[in-house]
Amino acid sequence: MKHGSLIGAVLLAFAATGCATKKGFEVPGQAFGCPVGDAKVSSMDDLIKAKVVMEGKRTTILPTELRCTKSGDLLRIDANLNNDSSSVKRIAYKFRWIDREGMRAADEESWKPLLIYENSNLVVNTVSPSNKASDFRLILRSQE
């Protein structure tokens, strides 16, 4: 019986050590799969503040979630936009692609119009235009 207790204690110690050394699934320089460089991002709100830019007319539509993955050498982005108002909102968006040196990695995109119905969410997804793009900004503008 003592032999079984010893094996159980050893297994428990290995399990506790494994849990203590595991640092999670995030890659350094990324948050929620999105590149953040040296920016301190500890929540989804921090990520949204780092990646979303308002230009021109400000909109009340804001992303509630950003997720990024790699699709081969390309960056794939899903942005969940939320309209919690009681009216339909018209907005436009575009992505600005940035290379490793902080310069634009692609020509400026054209504005893409959206109609988001009251009290609803809409997921916008895109893929970077080339493997030069290692970062991005989501730019939003009201069309009202």
N, C-alpha and C positions, 0 to 999 in steps of 0.2 A: 504494500500500500504506500509506503514511503517513497518508493521508486516512481510511482505514478504521480504523487504530489510534486516531486522534484521536476519531472518532465513538464507538468502543468505550469509550475512557477517559471521555468525557463521559457516556455512558449509565451507566457504572459509578458515576460520581460522583453522578448523579441518584438512582440506586437506593440508594446508601449514605445519601444525605441523607434520602430518604423513610423509610428504616428508622429512622434516628436520631431523627427528629422524631415518629414515631408513638408515642402514649402507651398504646396498648392499647384494648380494647373497653369497659372499665369506665367508668361514668359517675361523676363526683365525688359522694360521699355514698352510694355503693352498693358492695356487694361481692357477687359472684355473682348480680347482679341484685336483691339484697335491700337495702332502705334501711338505712343504718347511721348517718346523720347525721355527727357529728364523731368518732365512735368510730374508733379505729385498728384496722382489720381487715386483716390481711395473709395470712390462711389460712382454710381452712374451719373449723378448730378455733376460731379467734377469733370467727368468725361464729356458730358454735353457742353459744359461751359468752355472746355478746351477746344472742342471741335466745331461748334456752331457759331456762325457769324450772321448778324442782321445787317442788311444793306438797304438803303433807300427807305421806303415806308416800312415801319416795323409791323410785325404781325403778332397776333395773339396765339397763333399756332406754334407750338414748340415740340421738339422731340422729347419723348419720355424714355426712349431707349435707343442705344446704338450698339450694334454688334458687328464685328468684323471677322472674316476668315480669309485664308489664302485659297485661291483656286488656281493651282499650278503656281506660276510666278505672279499672278495678278491678285490684287486686293479686292475682296468682295465686301460690300457694306449693306447692311439693313438698318434703316432708320424708321422708328415708329413715331409718326406724327399724331398729335392728339388735339382735337377740337372739343373742349368741354363747354363751349358756349351753346346757347339755344338758337343759334342762327348758322346758316351755311357760310363758310369762309372761302374766299379765293386767295390763293397764294401762288408764288412761283419759287422754284428752288433750282440750284445748280451745285455741282461739286467742283471744288478747286483742287487740282492734283499737285502734290509737292514732291520733289525728289529728295534724295538723302542729304543734299547740301542746303535745303530750304528754299530752292528756286522752283518755279513752276515747271512741272514735268510734262504738261500738255497745253495745247491751246485752250483758251477760255471757253467753257461750255456756254451754250445758249440757255436762256431761262426756260424752264419747263413749268407750264401752268398746272395747277391742281385745284380741284373743287372738293372741299372736305365738308361733309354733311354734319349737322349739329350732333353733339354728343357722340362722336365717333372717332375711331382711330384709322389710320391708313399707313401701310408699310411701304416705304420707298426703298427700292434696292437698285444697286448699280455695281458695275465692275470697272476697275481702273482701266484706262485706255491702253496702257503699256506697262511693262515690268519696271520702267523707270520711276513710276509713281510709287513712293513708299509711305506717303502720308496724304491727308486730305483735310478739307474744311467743307462743311455743309453750309451753304449760304441760303438764307430765307429772306423773302420780301413779300409784303402784303400787296395784293392786287385790287384792293378796295378803295 
